[in-house]
């Protein structure tokens, strides 16, 4: 689940919890909204923790560093 889906779940859950006054037989919409917000928050936390691990680490002291020159000129 990506960050966009997580934020979307939080938004939909907030709308169902705080902005909707519909009454559906057999379903508690504010509770469904709270569940969606909780899933969105948990998903956001999981995404951020995985993203932090994916970031590249700086090279260790004494490690061989490869420098790459990039040509940014436009060629035709």
PDB file of N, H, CA, C and O in Angstrom:
ATOM      1  N   UNK A   1       0.851  -1.161   0.000  1.00  0.00           N
ATOM      2  CA  UNK A   1       0.000   0.000   0.000  1.00  0.00           C
ATOM      3  C   UNK A   1       0.901   1.229   0.000  1.00  0.00           C
ATOM      4  O   UNK A   1       1.795   1.346   0.839  1.00  0.00           O
ATOM      5  N   UNK A   2       0.675   2.127  -0.918  1.00  0.00           N
ATOM      6  H   UNK A   2      -0.051   2.032  -1.600  1.00  0.00           H
ATOM      7  CA  UNK A   2       1.492   3.318  -1.016  1.00  0.00           C
ATOM      8  C   UNK A   2       1.010   4.426  -0.105  1.00  0.00           C
ATOM      9  O   UNK A   2      -0.032   4.326   0.544  1.00  0.00           O
ATOM     10  N   UNK A   3       1.805   5.489  -0.078  1.00  0.00           N
ATOM     11  H   UNK A   3       2.651   5.570  -0.605  1.00  0.00           H
ATOM     12  CA  UNK A   3       1.477   6.616   0.784  1.00  0.00           C
ATOM     13  C   UNK A   3       0.161   7.270   0.362  1.00  0.00           C
ATOM     14  O   UNK A   3      -0.598   7.728   1.216  1.00  0.00           O
ATOM     15  N   UNK A   4      -0.116   7.319  -0.928  1.00  0.00           N
ATOM     16  H   UNK A   4       0.500   6.947  -1.622  1.00  0.00           H
ATOM     17  CA  UNK A   4      -1.370   7.915  -1.396  1.00  0.00           C
ATOM     18  C   UNK A   4      -2.590   7.161  -0.921  1.00  0.00           C
ATOM     19  O   UNK A   4      -3.587   7.767  -0.529  1.00  0.00           O
ATOM     20  N   UNK A   5      -2.517   5.829  -0.955  1.00  0.00           N
ATOM     21  H   UNK A   5      -1.707   5.337  -1.274  1.00  0.00           H
ATOM     22  CA  UNK A   5      -3.638   5.017  -0.461  1.00  0.00           C
ATOM     23  C   UNK A   5      -3.853   5.238   1.030  1.00  0.00           C
ATOM     24  O   UNK A   5      -4.993   5.322   1.488  1.00  0.00           O
ATOM     25  N   UNK A   6      -2.776   5.331   1.783  1.00  0.00           N
ATOM     26  H   UNK A   6      -1.850   5.262   1.412  1.00  0.00           H
ATOM     27  CA  UNK A   6      -2.890   5.534   3.227  1.00  0.00           C
ATOM     28  C   UNK A   6      -3.546   6.875   3.545  1.00  0.00           C
ATOM     29  O   UNK A   6      -4.432   6.955   4.396  1.00  0.00           O
ATOM     30  N   UNK A   7      -3.110   7.917   2.862  1.00  0.00           N
ATOM     31  H   UNK A   7      -2.390   7.852   2.171  1.00  0.00           H
ATOM     32  CA  UNK A   7      -3.708   9.230   3.087  1.00  0.00           C
ATOM     33  C   UNK A   7      -5.167   9.235   2.638  1.00  0.00           C
ATOM     34  O   UNK A   7      -6.011   9.874   3.266  1.00  0.00           O
ATOM     35  N   UNK A   8      -5.461   8.526   1.553  1.00  0.00           N
ATOM     36  H   UNK A   8      -4.775   8.007   1.043  1.00  0.00           H
ATOM     37  CA  UNK A   8      -6.844   8.417   1.095  1.00  0.00           C
ATOM     38  C   UNK A   8      -7.733   7.711   2.105  1.00  0.00           C
ATOM     39  O   UNK A   8      -8.864   8.134   2.344  1.00  0.00           O
ATOM     40  N   UNK A   9      -7.225   6.635   2.700  1.00  0.00           N
ATOM     41  H   UNK A   9      -6.307   6.292   2.507  1.00  0.00           H
ATOM     42  CA  UNK A   9      -7.997   5.931   3.729  1.00  0.00           C
ATOM     43  C   UNK A   9      -8.257   6.819   4.942  1.00  0.00           C
ATOM     44  O   UNK A   9      -9.350   6.805   5.509  1.00  0.00           O
ATOM     45  N   UNK A  10      -7.251   7.585   5.331  1.00  0.00           N
ATOM     46  H   UNK A  10      -6.364   7.596   4.870  1.00  0.00           H
ATOM     47  CA  UNK A  10      -7.439   8.494   6.465  1.00  0.00           C
ATOM     48  C   UNK A  10      -8.506   9.538   6.125  1.00  0.00           C
ATOM     49  O   UNK A  10      -9.361   9.849   6.955  1.00  0.00           O
ATOM     50  N   UNK A  11      -8.455  10.075   4.906  1.00  0.00           N
ATOM     51  H   UNK A  11      -7.761   9.822   4.232  1.00  0.00           H
ATOM     52  CA  UNK A  11      -9.434  11.077   4.495  1.00  0.00           C
ATOM     53  C   UNK A  11     -10.847  10.527   4.411  1.00  0.00           C
ATOM     54  O   UNK A  11     -11.792  11.154   4.890  1.00  0.00           O
ATOM     55  N   UNK A  12     -10.992   9.357   3.803  1.00  0.00           N
ATOM     56  H   UNK A  12     -10.225   8.848   3.413  1.00  0.00           H
ATOM     57  CA  UNK A  12     -12.324   8.746   3.693  1.00  0.00           C
ATOM     58  C   UNK A  12     -12.864   8.398   5.077  1.00  0.00           C
ATOM     59  O   UNK A  12     -14.046   8.597   5.357  1.00  0.00           O
ATOM     60  N   UNK A  13     -11.993   7.879   5.940  1.00  0.00           N
ATOM     61  H   UNK A  13     -11.032   7.718   5.712  1.00  0.00           H
ATOM     62  CA  UNK A  13     -12.412   7.557   7.300  1.00  0.00           C
ATOM     63  C   UNK A  13     -12.853   8.788   8.070  1.00  0.00           C
ATOM     64  O   UNK A  13     -13.837   8.744   8.809  1.00  0.00           O
ATOM     65  N   UNK A  14     -12.127   9.892   7.900  1.00  0.00           N
ATOM     66  H   UNK A  14     -11.328   9.928   7.300  1.00  0.00           H
ATOM     67  CA  UNK A  14     -12.506  11.131   8.585  1.00  0.00           C
ATOM     68  C   UNK A  14     -13.840  11.655   8.078  1.00  0.00           C
ATOM     69  O   UNK A  14     -14.652  12.155   8.856  1.00  0.00           O
ATOM     70  N   UNK A  15     -14.066  11.539   6.777  1.00  0.00           N
ATOM     71  H   UNK A  15     -13.407  11.133   6.145  1.00  0.00           H
ATOM     72  CA  UNK A  15     -15.352  11.980   6.227  1.00  0.00           C
ATOM     73  C   UNK A  15     -16.487  11.131   6.783  1.00  0.00           C
ATOM     74  O   UNK A  15     -17.522  11.662   7.186  1.00  0.00           O
ATOM     75  N   UNK A  16     -16.296   9.813   6.805  1.00  0.00           N
ATOM     76  H   UNK A  16     -15.455   9.382   6.478  1.00  0.00           H
ATOM     77  CA  UNK A  16     -17.349   8.945   7.335  1.00  0.00           C
ATOM     78  C   UNK A  16     -17.589   9.173   8.821  1.00  0.00           C
ATOM     79  O   UNK A  16     -18.722   9.067   9.291  1.00  0.00           O
ATOM     80  N   UNK A  17     -16.538   9.484   9.558  1.00  0.00           N
ATOM     81  H   UNK A  17     -15.618   9.570   9.176  1.00  0.00           H
ATOM     82  CA  UNK A  17     -16.689   9.656  11.001  1.00  0.00           C
ATOM     83  C   UNK A  17     -17.288  11.005  11.365  1.00  0.00           C
ATOM     84  O   UNK A  17     -18.188  11.074  12.202  1.00  0.00           O
ATOM     85  N   UNK A  18     -16.804  12.075  10.751  1.00  0.00           N
ATOM     86  H   UNK A  18     -16.073  12.019  10.071  1.00  0.00           H
ATOM     87  CA  UNK A  18     -17.154  13.407  11.223  1.00  0.00           C
ATOM     88  C   UNK A  18     -18.126  14.177  10.334  1.00  0.00           C
ATOM     89  O   UNK A  18     -18.786  15.094  10.823  1.00  0.00           O
ATOM     90  N   UNK A  19     -18.241  13.844   9.054  1.00  0.00           N
ATOM     91  H   UNK A  19     -17.706  13.100   8.657  1.00  0.00           H
ATOM     92  CA  UNK A  19     -19.005  14.698   8.148  1.00  0.00           C
ATOM     93  C   UNK A  19     -20.281  14.072   7.610  1.00  0.00           C
ATOM     94  O   UNK A  19     -21.066  14.760   6.957  1.00  0.00           O
ATOM     95  N   UNK A  20     -20.511  12.808   7.859  1.00  0.00           N
ATOM     96  H   UNK A  20     -19.873  12.249   8.389  1.00  0.00           H
ATOM     97  CA  UNK A  20     -21.667  12.130   7.278  1.00  0.00           C
ATOM     98  C   UNK A  20     -22.682  11.840   8.374  1.00  0.00           C
ATOM     99  O   UNK A  20     -22.333  11.360   9.452  1.00  0.00           O
ATOM    100  N   UNK A  21     -23.934  12.136   8.083  1.00  0.00           N
ATOM    101  H   UNK A  21     -24.217  12.526   7.207  1.00  0.00           H
ATOM    102  CA  UNK A  21     -24.982  11.817   9.055  1.00  0.00           C
ATOM    103  C   UNK A  21     -25.983  10.804   8.493  1.00  0.00           C
ATOM    104  O   UNK A  21     -27.157  10.810   8.861  1.00  0.00           O
ATOM    105  N   UNK A  22     -25.507   9.945   7.605  1.00  0.00           N
ATOM    106  H   UNK A  22     -24.553   9.940   7.306  1.00  0.00           H
ATOM    107  CA  UNK A  22     -26.353   8.906   7.049  1.00  0.00           C
ATOM    108  C   UNK A  22     -26.599   7.826   8.099  1.00  0.00           C
ATOM    109  O   UNK A  22     -25.787   7.613   9.000  1.00  0.00           O
ATOM    110  N   UNK A  23     -27.723   7.162   7.964  1.00  0.00           N
ATOM    111  H   UNK A  23     -28.383   7.335   7.233  1.00  0.00           H
ATOM    112  CA  UNK A  23     -28.040   6.033   8.839  1.00  0.00           C
ATOM    113  C   UNK A  23     -28.260   4.812   7.962  1.00  0.00           C
ATOM    114  O   UNK A  23     -29.196   4.767   7.163  1.00  0.00           O
ATOM    115  N   UNK A  24     -27.396   3.830   8.117  1.00  0.00           N
ATOM    116  H   UNK A  24     -26.636   3.867   8.766  1.00  0.00           H
ATOM    117  CA  UNK A  24     -27.465   2.615   7.322  1.00  0.00           C
ATOM    118  C   UNK A  24     -27.816   1.475   8.267  1.00  0.00           C
ATOM    119  O   UNK A  24     -27.184   1.303   9.310  1.00  0.00           O
ATOM    120  N   UNK A  25     -28.846   0.687   7.888  1.00  0.00           N
ATOM    121  H   UNK A  25     -29.360   0.827   7.041  1.00  0.00           H
ATOM    122  CA  UNK A  25     -29.231  -0.436   8.737  1.00  0.00           C
ATOM    123  C   UNK A  25     -28.125  -1.476   8.771  1.00  0.00           C
ATOM    124  O   UNK A  25     -27.630  -1.898   7.726  1.00  0.00           O
ATOM    125  N   UNK A  26     -27.742  -1.887   9.962  1.00  0.00           N
ATOM    126  H   UNK A  26     -28.145  -1.545  10.811  1.00  0.00           H
ATOM    127  CA  UNK A  26     -26.749  -2.931  10.121  1.00  0.00           C
ATOM    128  C   UNK A  26     -25.319  -2.475  10.015  1.00  0.00           C
ATOM    129  O   UNK A  26     -24.410  -3.306  10.018  1.00  0.00           O
ATOM    130  N   UNK A  27     -25.083  -1.162   9.919  1.00  0.00           N
ATOM    131  H   UNK A  27     -25.821  -0.488   9.916  1.00  0.00           H
ATOM    132  CA  UNK A  27     -23.708  -0.677   9.793  1.00  0.00           C
ATOM    133  C   UNK A  27     -23.565   0.626  10.568  1.00  0.00           C
ATOM    134  O   UNK A  27     -24.401   1.523  10.457  1.00  0.00           O
ATOM    135  N   UNK A  28     -22.513   0.719  11.342  1.00  0.00           N
ATOM    136  H   UNK A  28     -21.834  -0.010  11.432  1.00  0.00           H
ATOM    137  CA  UNK A  28     -22.214   1.929  12.100  1.00  0.00           C
ATOM    138  C   UNK A  28     -21.142   2.701  11.332  1.00  0.00           C
ATOM    139  O   UNK A  28     -19.956   2.389  11.442  1.00  0.00           O
ATOM    140  N   UNK A  29     -21.552   3.704  10.555  1.00  0.00           N
ATOM    141  H   UNK A  29     -22.516   3.956  10.466  1.00  0.00           H
ATOM    142  CA  UNK A  29     -20.611   4.424   9.688  1.00  0.00           C
ATOM    143  C   UNK A  29     -19.498   5.145  10.447  1.00  0.00           C
ATOM    144  O   UNK A  29     -18.361   5.134   9.976  1.00  0.00           O
ATOM    145  N   UNK A  30     -19.761   5.764  11.587  1.00  0.00           N
ATOM    146  H   UNK A  30     -20.685   5.773  11.969  1.00  0.00           H
ATOM    147  CA  UNK A  30     -18.632   6.366  12.312  1.00  0.00           C
ATOM    148  C   UNK A  30     -17.591   5.332  12.743  1.00  0.00           C
ATOM    149  O   UNK A  30     -16.396   5.625  12.736  1.00  0.00           O
ATOM    150  N   UNK A  31     -18.026   4.136  13.116  1.00  0.00           N
ATOM    151  H   UNK A  31     -18.998   3.899  13.121  1.00  0.00           H
ATOM    152  CA  UNK A  31     -17.079   3.087  13.486  1.00  0.00           C
ATOM    153  C   UNK A  31     -16.275   2.625  12.273  1.00  0.00           C
ATOM    154  O   UNK A  31     -15.072   2.389  12.380  1.00  0.00           O
ATOM    155  N   UNK A  32     -16.932   2.496  11.121  1.00  0.00           N
ATOM    156  H   UNK A  32     -17.909   2.688  11.033  1.00  0.00           H
ATOM    157  CA  UNK A  32     -16.224   2.133   9.892  1.00  0.00           C
ATOM    158  C   UNK A  32     -15.200   3.213   9.550  1.00  0.00           C
ATOM    159  O   UNK A  32     -14.090   2.900   9.118  1.00  0.00           O
ATOM    160  N   UNK A  33     -15.563   4.470   9.738  1.00  0.00           N
ATOM    161  H   UNK A  33     -16.464   4.724  10.088  1.00  0.00           H
ATOM    162  CA  UNK A  33     -14.625   5.563   9.497  1.00  0.00           C
ATOM    163  C   UNK A  33     -13.426   5.513  10.423  1.00  0.00           C
ATOM    164  O   UNK A  33     -12.298   5.744   9.988  1.00  0.00           O
ATOM    165  N   UNK A  34     -13.657   5.211  11.703  1.00  0.00           N
ATOM    166  H   UNK A  34     -14.574   5.023  12.056  1.00  0.00           H
ATOM    167  CA  UNK A  34     -12.542   5.090  12.640  1.00  0.00           C
ATOM    168  C   UNK A  34     -11.619   3.937  12.259  1.00  0.00           C
ATOM    169  O   UNK A  34     -10.398   4.057  12.368  1.00  0.00           O
ATOM    170  N   UNK A  35     -12.194   2.826  11.814  1.00  0.00           N
ATOM    171  H   UNK A  35     -13.185   2.729  11.726  1.00  0.00           H
ATOM    172  CA  UNK A  35     -11.387   1.681  11.389  1.00  0.00           C
ATOM    173  C   UNK A  35     -10.542   2.049  10.170  1.00  0.00           C
ATOM    174  O   UNK A  35      -9.363   1.701  10.104  1.00  0.00           O
ATOM    175  N   UNK A  36     -11.141   2.753   9.203  1.00  0.00           N
ATOM    176  H   UNK A  36     -12.099   3.036   9.256  1.00  0.00           H
ATOM    177  CA  UNK A  36     -10.384   3.170   8.017  1.00  0.00           C
ATOM    178  C   UNK A  36      -9.257   4.127   8.380  1.00  0.00           C
ATOM    179  O   UNK A  36      -8.158   4.031   7.833  1.00  0.00           O
ATOM    180  N   UNK A  37      -9.525   5.054   9.305  1.00  0.00           N
ATOM    181  H   UNK A  37     -10.417   5.132   9.750  1.00  0.00           H
ATOM    182  CA  UNK A  37      -8.461   5.965   9.732  1.00  0.00           C
ATOM    183  C   UNK A  37      -7.340   5.205  10.426  1.00  0.00           C
ATOM    184  O   UNK A  37      -6.167   5.501  10.199  1.00  0.00           O
ATOM    185  N   UNK A  38      -7.675   4.236  11.264  1.00  0.00           N
ATOM    186  H   UNK A  38      -8.628   3.996  11.449  1.00  0.00           H
ATOM    187  CA  UNK A  38      -6.651   3.443  11.955  1.00  0.00           C
ATOM    188  C   UNK A  38      -5.802   2.663  10.957  1.00  0.00           C
ATOM    189  O   UNK A  38      -4.579   2.612  11.084  1.00  0.00           O
ATOM    190  N   UNK A  39      -6.454   2.053   9.962  1.00  0.00           N
ATOM    191  H   UNK A  39      -7.448   2.095   9.859  1.00  0.00           H
ATOM    192  CA  UNK A  39      -5.706   1.305   8.942  1.00  0.00           C
ATOM    193  C   UNK A  39      -4.804   2.247   8.153  1.00  0.00           C
ATOM    194  O   UNK A  39      -3.670   1.888   7.838  1.00  0.00           O
ATOM    195  N   UNK A  40      -5.283   3.440   7.831  1.00  0.00           N
ATOM    196  H   UNK A  40      -6.204   3.732   8.087  1.00  0.00           H
ATOM    197  CA  UNK A  40      -4.472   4.411   7.116  1.00  0.00           C
ATOM    198  C   UNK A  40      -3.271   4.876   7.926  1.00  0.00           C
ATOM    199  O   UNK A  40      -2.180   5.035   7.379  1.00  0.00           O
ATOM    200  N   UNK A  41      -3.456   5.092   9.215  1.00  0.00           N
ATOM    201  H   UNK A  41      -4.342   4.962   9.660  1.00  0.00           H
ATOM    202  CA  UNK A  41      -2.346   5.526  10.067  1.00  0.00           C
ATOM    203  C   UNK A  41      -1.317   4.410  10.214  1.00  0.00           C
ATOM    204  O   UNK A  41      -0.114   4.659  10.150  1.00  0.00           O
ATOM    205  N   UNK A  42      -1.790   3.177  10.410  1.00  0.00           N
ATOM    206  H   UNK A  42      -2.768   2.975  10.462  1.00  0.00           H
ATOM    207  CA  UNK A  42      -0.867   2.043  10.516  1.00  0.00           C
ATOM    208  C   UNK A  42      -0.108   1.854   9.204  1.00  0.00           C
ATOM    209  O   UNK A  42       1.096   1.598   9.215  1.00  0.00           O
ATOM    210  N   UNK A  43      -0.798   1.976   8.091  1.00  0.00           N
ATOM    211  H   UNK A  43      -1.776   2.183   8.082  1.00  0.00           H
ATOM    212  CA  UNK A  43      -0.145   1.861   6.794  1.00  0.00           C
ATOM    213  C   UNK A  43       0.883   2.948   6.564  1.00  0.00           C
ATOM    214  O   UNK A  43       1.952   2.686   6.012  1.00  0.00           O
ATOM    215  N   UNK A  44       0.571   4.178   6.984  1.00  0.00           N
ATOM    216  H   UNK A  44      -0.297   4.391   7.433  1.00  0.00           H
ATOM    217  CA  UNK A  44       1.523   5.278   6.851  1.00  0.00           C
ATOM    218  C   UNK A  44       2.766   5.019   7.686  1.00  0.00           C
ATOM    219  O   UNK A  44       3.884   5.242   7.221  1.00  0.00           O
ATOM    220  N   UNK A  45       2.582   4.552   8.913  1.00  0.00           N
ATOM    221  H   UNK A  45       1.674   4.371   9.291  1.00  0.00           H
ATOM    222  CA  UNK A  45       3.733   4.248   9.774  1.00  0.00           C
ATOM    223  C   UNK A  45       4.584   3.138   9.166  1.00  0.00           C
ATOM    224  O   UNK A  45       5.812   3.222   9.175  1.00  0.00           O
ATOM    225  N   UNK A  46       3.943   2.104   8.642  1.00  0.00           N
ATOM    226  H   UNK A  46       2.945   2.035   8.635  1.00  0.00           H
ATOM    227  CA  UNK A  46       4.691   1.004   8.025  1.00  0.00           C
ATOM    228  C   UNK A  46       5.439   1.491   6.793  1.00  0.00           C
ATOM    229  O   UNK A  46       6.593   1.116   6.588  1.00  0.00           O
ATOM    230  N   UNK A  47       4.807   2.316   5.972  1.00  0.00           N
ATOM    231  H   UNK A  47       3.869   2.621   6.138  1.00  0.00           H
ATOM    232  CA  UNK A  47       5.444   2.828   4.763  1.00  0.00           C
ATOM    233  C   UNK A  47       6.657   3.681   5.113  1.00  0.00           C
ATOM    234  O   UNK A  47       7.711   3.554   4.490  1.00  0.00           O
ATOM    235  N   UNK A  48       6.505   4.551   6.111  1.00  0.00           N
ATOM    236  H   UNK A  48       5.648   4.653   6.617  1.00  0.00           H
ATOM    237  CA  UNK A  48       7.609   5.432   6.493  1.00  0.00           C
ATOM    238  C   UNK A  48       8.768   4.616   7.057  1.00  0.00           C
ATOM    239  O   UNK A  48       9.927   4.915   6.768  1.00  0.00           O
ATOM    240  N   UNK A  49       8.476   3.592   7.857  1.00  0.00           N
ATOM    241  H   UNK A  49       7.535   3.349   8.092  1.00  0.00           H
ATOM    242  CA  UNK A  49       9.569   2.803   8.429  1.00  0.00           C
ATOM    243  C   UNK A  49      10.301   2.011   7.347  1.00  0.00           C
ATOM    244  O   UNK A  49      11.521   1.862   7.415  1.00  0.00           O
ATOM    245  N   UNK A  50       9.581   1.506   6.357  1.00  0.00           N
ATOM    246  H   UNK A  50       8.590   1.627   6.302  1.00  0.00           H
ATOM    247  CA  UNK A  50      10.223   0.795   5.254  1.00  0.00           C
ATOM    248  C   UNK A  50      11.006   1.771   4.390  1.00  0.00           C
ATOM    249  O   UNK A  50      12.103   1.446   3.935  1.00  0.00           O
ATOM    250  N   UNK A  51      10.468   2.951   4.160  1.00  0.00           N
ATOM    251  H   UNK A  51       9.578   3.215   4.530  1.00  0.00           H
ATOM    252  CA  UNK A  51      11.149   3.951   3.341  1.00  0.00           C
ATOM    253  C   UNK A  51      12.451   4.390   3.994  1.00  0.00           C
ATOM    254  O   UNK A  51      13.449   4.605   3.306  1.00  0.00           O
ATOM    255  N   UNK A  52      12.451   4.525   5.331  1.00  0.00           N
ATOM    256  H   UNK A  52      11.641   4.349   5.891  1.00  0.00           H
ATOM    257  CA  UNK A  52      13.673   4.919   6.021  1.00  0.00           C
ATOM    258  C   UNK A  52      14.767   3.882   5.828  1.00  0.00           C
ATOM    259  O   UNK A  52      15.937   4.238   5.694  1.00  0.00           O
ATOM    260  N   UNK A  53      14.403   2.602   5.813  1.00  0.00           N
ATOM    261  H   UNK A  53      13.452   2.313   5.921  1.00  0.00           H
ATOM    262  CA  UNK A  53      15.402   1.555   5.635  1.00  0.00           C
ATOM    263  C   UNK A  53      15.935   1.523   4.213  1.00  0.00           C
ATOM    264  O   UNK A  53      17.070   1.100   3.997  1.00  0.00           O
ATOM    265  N   UNK A  54      15.154   1.957   3.244  1.00  0.00           N
ATOM    266  H   UNK A  54      14.231   2.301   3.420  1.00  0.00           H
ATOM    267  CA  UNK A  54      15.581   1.915   1.848  1.00  0.00           C
ATOM    268  C   UNK A  54      16.538   3.027   1.482  1.00  0.00           C
ATOM    269  O   UNK A  54      17.209   2.952   0.452  1.00  0.00           O
ATOM    270  N   UNK A  55      16.612   4.055   2.303  1.00  0.00           N
ATOM    271  H   UNK A  55      16.067   4.116   3.139  1.00  0.00           H
ATOM    272  CA  UNK A  55      17.502   5.165   1.976  1.00  0.00           C
ATOM    273  C   UNK A  55      18.940   4.674   1.975  1.00  0.00           C
ATOM    274  O   UNK A  55      19.329   3.815   2.765  1.00  0.00           O
ATOM    275  N   UNK A  56      19.705   5.241   1.076  1.00  0.00           N
ATOM    276  H   UNK A  56      19.389   5.939   0.434  1.00  0.00           H
ATOM    277  CA  UNK A  56      21.098   4.804   0.955  1.00  0.00           C
ATOM    278  C   UNK A  56      21.905   5.316   2.130  1.00  0.00           C
ATOM    279  O   UNK A  56      21.685   6.423   2.622  1.00  0.00           O
ATOM    280  N   UNK A  57      22.829   4.505   2.565  1.00  0.00           N
ATOM    281  H   UNK A  57      23.008   3.606   2.165  1.00  0.00           H
ATOM    282  CA  UNK A  57      23.710   4.859   3.663  1.00  0.00           C
ATOM    283  C   UNK A  57      24.962   5.529   3.101  1.00  0.00           C
ATOM    284  O   UNK A  57      25.423   5.161   2.020  1.00  0.00           O
ATOM    285  N   UNK A  58      25.513   6.495   3.810  1.00  0.00           N
ATOM    286  H   UNK A  58      25.139   6.794   4.688  1.00  0.00           H
ATOM    287  CA  UNK A  58      26.769   7.092   3.343  1.00  0.00           C
ATOM    288  C   UNK A  58      27.884   6.054   3.421  1.00  0.00           C
ATOM    289  O   UNK A  58      27.828   5.146   4.250  1.00  0.00           O
ATOM    290  N   UNK A  59      28.895   6.180   2.563  1.00  0.00           N
ATOM    291  H   UNK A  59      28.940   6.917   1.889  1.00  0.00           H
ATOM    292  CA  UNK A  59      29.976   5.195   2.586  1.00  0.00           C
ATOM    293  C   UNK A  59      30.757   5.257   3.903  1.00  0.00           C
ATOM    294  O   UNK A  59      30.896   6.311   4.524  1.00  0.00           O
ATOM    295  N   UNK A  60      31.252   4.103   4.296  1.00  0.00           N
ATOM    296  H   UNK A  60      31.140   3.247   3.792  1.00  0.00           H
ATOM    297  CA  UNK A  60      32.053   4.033   5.514  1.00  0.00           C
ATOM    298  C   UNK A  60      33.372   4.769   5.295  1.00  0.00           C
ATOM    299  O   UNK A  60      33.835   4.877   4.159  1.00  0.00           O
ATOM    300  N   UNK A  61      33.971   5.267   6.349  1.00  0.00           N
ATOM    301  H   UNK A  61      33.595   5.179   7.271  1.00  0.00           H
ATOM    302  CA  UNK A  61      35.284   5.912   6.199  1.00  0.00           C
ATOM    303  C   UNK A  61      36.299   4.901   5.657  1.00  0.00           C
ATOM    304  O   UNK A  61      36.378   3.771   6.138  1.00  0.00           O
ATOM    305  N   UNK A  62      37.054   5.312   4.675  1.00  0.00           N
ATOM    306  H   UNK A  62      36.990   6.231   4.284  1.00  0.00           H
ATOM    307  CA  UNK A  62      38.057   4.449   4.079  1.00  0.00           C
ATOM    308  C   UNK A  62      37.521   3.594   2.945  1.00  0.00           C
ATOM    309  O   UNK A  62      38.290   2.877   2.305  1.00  0.00           O
ATOM    310  N   UNK A  63      36.217   3.651   2.677  1.00  0.00           N
ATOM    311  H   UNK A  63      35.592   4.234   3.197  1.00  0.00           H
ATOM    312  CA  UNK A  63      35.640   2.868   1.590  1.00  0.00           C
ATOM    313  C   UNK A  63      35.954   3.541   0.258  1.00  0.00           C
ATOM    314  O   UNK A  63      36.068   4.764   0.181  1.00  0.00           O
ATOM    315  N   UNK A  64      36.091   2.738  -0.780  1.00  0.00           N
ATOM    316  H   UNK A  64      35.999   1.744  -0.718  1.00  0.00           H
ATOM    317  CA  UNK A  64      36.383   3.248  -2.112  1.00  0.00           C
ATOM    318  C   UNK A  64      35.144   3.956  -2.656  1.00  0.00           C
ATOM    319  O   UNK A  64      34.070   3.357  -2.710  1.00  0.00           O
ATOM    320  N   UNK A  65      35.275   5.207  -3.057  1.00  0.00           N
ATOM    321  H   UNK A  65      36.147   5.693  -3.014  1.00  0.00           H
ATOM    322  CA  UNK A  65      34.161   6.001  -3.562  1.00  0.00           C
ATOM    323  C   UNK A  65      34.314   6.141  -5.065  1.00  0.00           C
ATOM    324  O   UNK A  65      35.372   6.541  -5.552  1.00  0.00           O
ATOM    325  N   UNK A  66      33.263   5.812  -5.800  1.00  0.00           N
ATOM    326  H   UNK A  66      32.404   5.487  -5.404  1.00  0.00           H
ATOM    327  CA  UNK A  66      33.269   5.940  -7.249  1.00  0.00           C
ATOM    328  C   UNK A  66      32.509   7.204  -7.609  1.00  0.00           C
ATOM    329  O   UNK A  66      31.338   7.361  -7.264  1.00  0.00           O
ATOM    330  N   UNK A  67      33.187   8.099  -8.305  1.00  0.00           N
ATOM    331  H   UNK A  67      34.138   7.972  -8.585  1.00  0.00           H
ATOM    332  CA  UNK A  67      32.548   9.338  -8.735  1.00  0.00           C
ATOM    333  C   UNK A  67      32.192   9.225 -10.204  1.00  0.00           C
ATOM    334  O   UNK A  67      33.007   8.796 -11.021  1.00  0.00           O
ATOM    335  N   UNK A  68      30.979   9.610 -10.531  1.00  0.00           N
ATOM    336  H   UNK A  68      30.317   9.958  -9.868  1.00  0.00           H
ATOM    337  CA  UNK A  68      30.498   9.525 -11.899  1.00  0.00           C
ATOM    338  C   UNK A  68      30.244  10.935 -12.395  1.00  0.00           C
ATOM    339  O   UNK A  68      29.534  11.718 -11.764  1.00  0.00           O
ATOM    340  N   UNK A  69      30.838  11.244 -13.537  1.00  0.00           N
ATOM    341  H   UNK A  69      31.414  10.609 -14.050  1.00  0.00           H
ATOM    342  CA  UNK A  69      30.587  12.541 -14.144  1.00  0.00           C
ATOM    343  C   UNK A  69      29.394  12.422 -15.075  1.00  0.00           C
ATOM    344  O   UNK A  69      29.305  11.500 -15.885  1.00  0.00           O
ATOM    345  N   UNK A  70      28.489  13.364 -14.945  1.00  0.00           N
ATOM    346  H   UNK A  70      28.561  14.113 -14.287  1.00  0.00           H
ATOM    347  CA  UNK A  70      27.308  13.365 -15.809  1.00  0.00           C
ATOM    348  C   UNK A  70      27.381  14.561 -16.738  1.00  0.00           C
ATOM    349  O   UNK A  70      27.704  15.672 -16.318  1.00  0.00           O
ATOM    350  N   UNK A  71      27.078  14.323 -17.997  1.00  0.00           N
ATOM    351  H   UNK A  71      26.816  13.420 -18.339  1.00  0.00           H
ATOM    352  CA  UNK A  71      27.087  15.387 -18.991  1.00  0.00           C
ATOM    353  C   UNK A  71      25.663  15.908 -19.111  1.00  0.00           C
ATOM    354  O   UNK A  71      24.772  15.188 -19.562  1.00  0.00           O
ATOM    355  N   UNK A  72      25.444  17.159 -18.707  1.00  0.00           N
ATOM    356  H   UNK A  72      26.168  17.744 -18.340  1.00  0.00           H
ATOM    357  CA  UNK A  72      24.110  17.736 -18.699  1.00  0.00           C
ATOM    358  C   UNK A  72      23.853  18.644 -19.897  1.00  0.00           C
ATOM    359  O   UNK A  72      22.858  19.367 -19.937  1.00  0.00           O
ATOM    360  N   UNK A  73      24.747  18.600 -20.856  1.00  0.00           N
ATOM    361  H   UNK A  73      25.556  18.013 -20.824  1.00  0.00           H
ATOM    362  CA  UNK A  73      24.542  19.427 -22.047  1.00  0.00           C
ATOM    363  C   UNK A  73      23.519  18.761 -22.959  1.00  0.00           C
ATOM    364  O   UNK A  73      23.378  17.538 -22.980  1.00  0.00           O
ATOM    365  N   UNK A  74      22.820  19.585 -23.700  1.00  0.00           N
ATOM    366  H   UNK A  74      22.934  20.578 -23.683  1.00  0.00           H
ATOM    367  CA  UNK A  74      21.859  19.044 -24.663  1.00  0.00           C
ATOM    368  C   UNK A  74      22.600  18.757 -25.959  1.00  0.00           C
ATOM    369  O   UNK A  74      23.318  19.612 -26.478  1.00  0.00           O
ATOM    370  N   UNK A  75      22.425  17.577 -26.466  1.00  0.00           N
ATOM    371  H   UNK A  75      21.841  16.883 -26.044  1.00  0.00           H
ATOM    372  CA  UNK A  75      23.042  17.204 -27.739  1.00  0.00           C
ATOM    373  C   UNK A  75      21.960  16.884 -28.743  1.00  0.00           C
ATOM    374  O   UNK A  75      20.905  16.345 -28.407  1.00  0.00           O
ATOM    375  N   UNK A  76      22.251  17.233 -30.001  1.00  0.00           N
ATOM    376  H   UNK A  76      23.108  17.671 -30.274  1.00  0.00           H
ATOM    377  CA  UNK A  76      21.283  16.940 -31.069  1.00  0.00           C
ATOM    378  C   UNK A  76      21.971  16.203 -32.156  1.00  0.00           C
ATOM    379  O   UNK A  76      21.346  15.854 -33.158  1.00  0.00           O
TER     380      UNK A  76
END
